[in-house]
Amino acid sequence: MSLPNRKREARGRGASPASANGRSTRLSDMIAAWTLAGPALFLLIVLFFLPVLAVFVIALTDWQFGASTLSFVGLANFEEVFADRGFRASLFNTVAYVAIVVPGTIVLGLGVALLIESGKSFRAFYRAIHFLPYMATLAAMSIAWEALLHPTIGLVNQTLAGLGLPTANWLRDETTVLPVLAAIGIWQNLGFAMVLFLAGLKSIPQDLYYAAEVDGADLWLDRLRTVTLPMLGPVFMFVFIVVALKAFETFDTVHVLTQGGPGHASEMLMFTLYRESFEFFRTGYGAAVTVVFLLIAVALTLFQASFMDKKVHYQ
Amino acid sequence: MMKSMGLSTPSAIVCQALLLCTSAIILLPFVWMGSLSIKPPGEIFRVSFALLPEHFYGIENYSQALTAAPLTRYMVNGLLVCSAILTLQVLVCAPCAYALAKLQFRGRDMLFGLVLIGLLIPHQVLALPLFIFGYQIGILNTYAALILPFIVSPFGIFLFRQFFKAIPDDVVHAARLDGLSEFAIVWRIILPMALPAVIAFSIFSVVGHWNDLFWPLIAVRDQDLMPPSIGIVTFRDAESGSDYGPLMAASVIVIAPLLICFLAAQRYFIEGLTAGGVK
């Protein structure tokens, strides 16, 4: 939809009536606008839209990186991907990881936000500390986690042994590796959720709490249940989607700490995408995995968008 | 402040205690990393809970980290790549955002629609085609490969547009009366007025690309071109886990610049990064 320049006033190029040179003004406006927006549009097409198109096309061919010929094979790549036990494990692990990280991040992020908001002192201090992991280089922090989780000299096992509890080789044991990666994921994202919940808590009108008290919500827990949590509804939804998206994209910890192992126990979608596309150069397969990932990401975002539109009427 | 959500003194103490506990857990990897980075090998491999070393070995570890691996090179690469990406992003995104916010032209809504669709696409989706594209034009394993894919940011355009829209049209009209060209208006009037957006976006962009591991891993193979994120992993693999002290020192050096900036400008960081997550 294009809007003509009807509403635009004379632009200070003398007081000539708009009707007299309206056409040329409009043309020069067009030129100015597209000169300003042109580079961005060109780059969006070259760096975003053509590549996305290319992924779909490659996913339908048998092309291998470096090959000079290709032929269309329909959905064969997708059939291969979904028949592959490695990929099924990867998809399952990713979903399990998201299913731990998202609720864990939301519950702990909200908990910390409530604690910070109810206290009076050191708010900025606690907020900064809990936010640190979200901005620190995850590749480097993974190395620190590796040291903590080291089977013999790591602090975690030393502490457990000191308390007389059983120890584990956390990153090499297929029963513990995914929960441990998920714990690191929660550690990293909790500060982000906390900041959004803090903003949400600030925007709850005080009157609602007074009203709740008048209605007999004397206990802190009652007010939490009747006022705070319902009023945070939209924030919950939002944090849910953003953290879920981030969890689906998890790559750094897998690459640095486990390489998907032991076996396929910690292989996740983004790592599969990386390894198939850029280590094994199975281009068609990699493209099919990319399409699966894109569909998940777009579905989540659109779900959020439709939900947020409905929620607007609430406020 | 929040009187109605406020608590009595005993519960307030419990709150503080709980927060101290969670803070300690959050800080643990940072503290442990710092602690190992100043310990000699003998103490690292001995079972102990001591945070501080008996013999301070920081100088040896840090100088080995700086000399054994091309760590300074990684850091310079990171700085170079991040600043090039940010500069180009602002150069490309700000004029486009201005056109979207303040000019009326045929195709504007369609362009904005494209920006919104761009927001939907995670960058990892673009890795495979951009890798092939980079190979065909012969820029893989160069700085250009690290920079080019990011020079247009749908989020940057979107964020700037929102801020630019809030600036009154009269400002633009007055600037035109003064004879400024549209380009001059963007750079000399609008962008300075939208400084909070520029700061937020800069932090979002620099932190994101300093920390990014996925794309650099695909785009470059030479040690000389590696940004800190892969640099540190390469260092770890080369040391094969035996030399913890220098490895931890290197990790501290990699996270230090952002950490220091964060502590100095906490509010801006939190605003910038949450705005980014919100995209």
Chai-1 contact restraints between the chains, C-beta under 6 A:
chainA,res_idxA,chainB,res_idxB,connection_type,confidence,min_distance_angstrom,max_distance_angstrom,comment,restraint_id
A,M1,B,D109,contact,1.0,0.0,6.0,A-B,restraint_1
A,S2,B,R106,contact,1.0,0.0,6.0,A-B,restraint_2
A,L3,B,Q104,contact,1.0,0.0,6.0,A-B,restraint_3
A,N5,B,Q104,contact,1.0,0.0,6.0,A-B,restraint_4
A,R11,B,R176,contact,1.0,0.0,6.0,A-B,restraint_5
A,G12,B,R176,contact,1.0,0.0,6.0,A-B,restraint_6
A,G12,B,L177,contact,1.0,0.0,6.0,A-B,restraint_7
A,M30,B,F105,contact,1.0,0.0,6.0,A-B,restraint_8
A,A32,B,E182,contact,1.0,0.0,6.0,A-B,restraint_9
A,A33,B,A99,contact,1.0,0.0,6.0,A-B,restraint_10
A,A33,B,L103,contact,1.0,0.0,6.0,A-B,restraint_11
A,A33,B,F105,contact,1.0,0.0,6.0,A-B,restraint_12
A,L36,B,P95,contact,1.0,0.0,6.0,A-B,restraint_13
A,L36,B,A99,contact,1.0,0.0,6.0,A-B,restraint_14
A,A37,B,C96,contact,1.0,0.0,6.0,A-B,restraint_15
A,A37,B,A99,contact,1.0,0.0,6.0,A-B,restraint_16
A,A37,B,L111,contact,1.0,0.0,6.0,A-B,restraint_17
A,P39,B,V92,contact,1.0,0.0,6.0,A-B,restraint_18
A,A40,B,V92,contact,1.0,0.0,6.0,A-B,restraint_19
A,A40,B,C96,contact,1.0,0.0,6.0,A-B,restraint_20
A,A40,B,V152,contact,1.0,0.0,6.0,A-B,restraint_21
A,L43,B,V152,contact,1.0,0.0,6.0,A-B,restraint_22
A,L44,B,L114,contact,1.0,0.0,6.0,A-B,restraint_23
A,L44,B,G118,contact,1.0,0.0,6.0,A-B,restraint_24
A,L44,B,V152,contact,1.0,0.0,6.0,A-B,restraint_25
A,L47,B,P149,contact,1.0,0.0,6.0,A-B,restraint_26
A,L47,B,V152,contact,1.0,0.0,6.0,A-B,restraint_27
A,F48,B,G118,contact,1.0,0.0,6.0,A-B,restraint_28
A,P51,B,L126,contact,1.0,0.0,6.0,A-B,restraint_29
A,P51,B,P129,contact,1.0,0.0,6.0,A-B,restraint_30
A,P51,B,L130,contact,1.0,0.0,6.0,A-B,restraint_31
A,A54,B,P129,contact,1.0,0.0,6.0,A-B,restraint_32
A,V55,B,P129,contact,1.0,0.0,6.0,A-B,restraint_33
A,V112,B,T22,contact,1.0,0.0,6.0,A-B,restraint_34
A,L115,B,C15,contact,1.0,0.0,6.0,A-B,restraint_35
A,L115,B,L18,contact,1.0,0.0,6.0,A-B,restraint_36
A,L115,B,L19,contact,1.0,0.0,6.0,A-B,restraint_37
A,S118,B,M5,contact,1.0,0.0,6.0,A-B,restraint_38
A,S118,B,L7,contact,1.0,0.0,6.0,A-B,restraint_39
A,S118,B,C15,contact,1.0,0.0,6.0,A-B,restraint_40
A,G119,B,C15,contact,1.0,0.0,6.0,A-B,restraint_41
A,Y126,B,L19,contact,1.0,0.0,6.0,A-B,restraint_42
A,A128,B,Q266,contact,1.0,0.0,6.0,A-B,restraint_43
A,I129,B,S23,contact,1.0,0.0,6.0,A-B,restraint_44
A,I129,B,I26,contact,1.0,0.0,6.0,A-B,restraint_45
A,H130,B,I26,contact,1.0,0.0,6.0,A-B,restraint_46
A,F131,B,I270,contact,1.0,0.0,6.0,A-B,restraint_47
A,M135,B,V207,contact,1.0,0.0,6.0,A-B,restraint_48
A,M135,B,F262,contact,1.0,0.0,6.0,A-B,restraint_49
A,M135,B,L273,contact,1.0,0.0,6.0,A-B,restraint_50
A,A136,B,I255,contact,1.0,0.0,6.0,A-B,restraint_51
A,T137,B,N211,contact,1.0,0.0,6.0,A-B,restraint_52
A,T137,B,S229,contact,1.0,0.0,6.0,A-B,restraint_53
A,T137,B,V254,contact,1.0,0.0,6.0,A-B,restraint_54
A,T137,B,I255,contact,1.0,0.0,6.0,A-B,restraint_55
A,A139,B,L213,contact,1.0,0.0,6.0,A-B,restraint_56
A,A139,B,S229,contact,1.0,0.0,6.0,A-B,restraint_57
A,A139,B,I232,contact,1.0,0.0,6.0,A-B,restraint_58
A,A139,B,V233,contact,1.0,0.0,6.0,A-B,restraint_59
A,A140,B,I232,contact,1.0,0.0,6.0,A-B,restraint_60
A,A140,B,S251,contact,1.0,0.0,6.0,A-B,restraint_61
A,A140,B,V254,contact,1.0,0.0,6.0,A-B,restraint_62
A,A140,B,I255,contact,1.0,0.0,6.0,A-B,restraint_63
A,M141,B,P29,contact,1.0,0.0,6.0,A-B,restraint_64
A,I143,B,R236,contact,1.0,0.0,6.0,A-B,restraint_65
A,I143,B,S251,contact,1.0,0.0,6.0,A-B,restraint_66
A,A144,B,P29,contact,1.0,0.0,6.0,A-B,restraint_67
A,A144,B,M33,contact,1.0,0.0,6.0,A-B,restraint_68
A,W145,B,P29,contact,1.0,0.0,6.0,A-B,restraint_69
A,A147,B,L36,contact,1.0,0.0,6.0,A-B,restraint_70
A,L148,B,W32,contact,1.0,0.0,6.0,A-B,restraint_71
A,I153,B,F45,contact,1.0,0.0,6.0,A-B,restraint_72
A,L155,B,W32,contact,1.0,0.0,6.0,A-B,restraint_73
A,Q158,B,V47,contact,1.0,0.0,6.0,A-B,restraint_74
A,F192,B,G277,contact,1.0,0.0,6.0,A-B,restraint_75
A,V195,B,I270,contact,1.0,0.0,6.0,A-B,restraint_76
A,V195,B,T274,contact,1.0,0.0,6.0,A-B,restraint_77
A,Y209,B,S4,contact,1.0,0.0,6.0,A-B,restraint_78
A,V242,B,G277,contact,1.0,0.0,6.0,A-B,restraint_79
A,F251,B,F214,contact,1.0,0.0,6.0,A-B,restraint_80
A,D252,B,L213,contact,1.0,0.0,6.0,A-B,restraint_81
A,V256,B,V233,contact,1.0,0.0,6.0,A-B,restraint_82
A,S277,B,L128,contact,1.0,0.0,6.0,A-B,restraint_83
A,F278,B,I218,contact,1.0,0.0,6.0,A-B,restraint_84
A,G286,B,L128,contact,1.0,0.0,6.0,A-B,restraint_85
A,A287,B,L128,contact,1.0,0.0,6.0,A-B,restraint_86
A,T290,B,V125,contact,1.0,0.0,6.0,A-B,restraint_87
A,T290,B,L128,contact,1.0,0.0,6.0,A-B,restraint_88
A,L294,B,V125,contact,1.0,0.0,6.0,A-B,restraint_89
A,A297,B,P122,contact,1.0,0.0,6.0,A-B,restraint_90
A,V298,B,L120,contact,1.0,0.0,6.0,A-B,restraint_91
A,T301,B,L120,contact,1.0,0.0,6.0,A-B,restraint_92
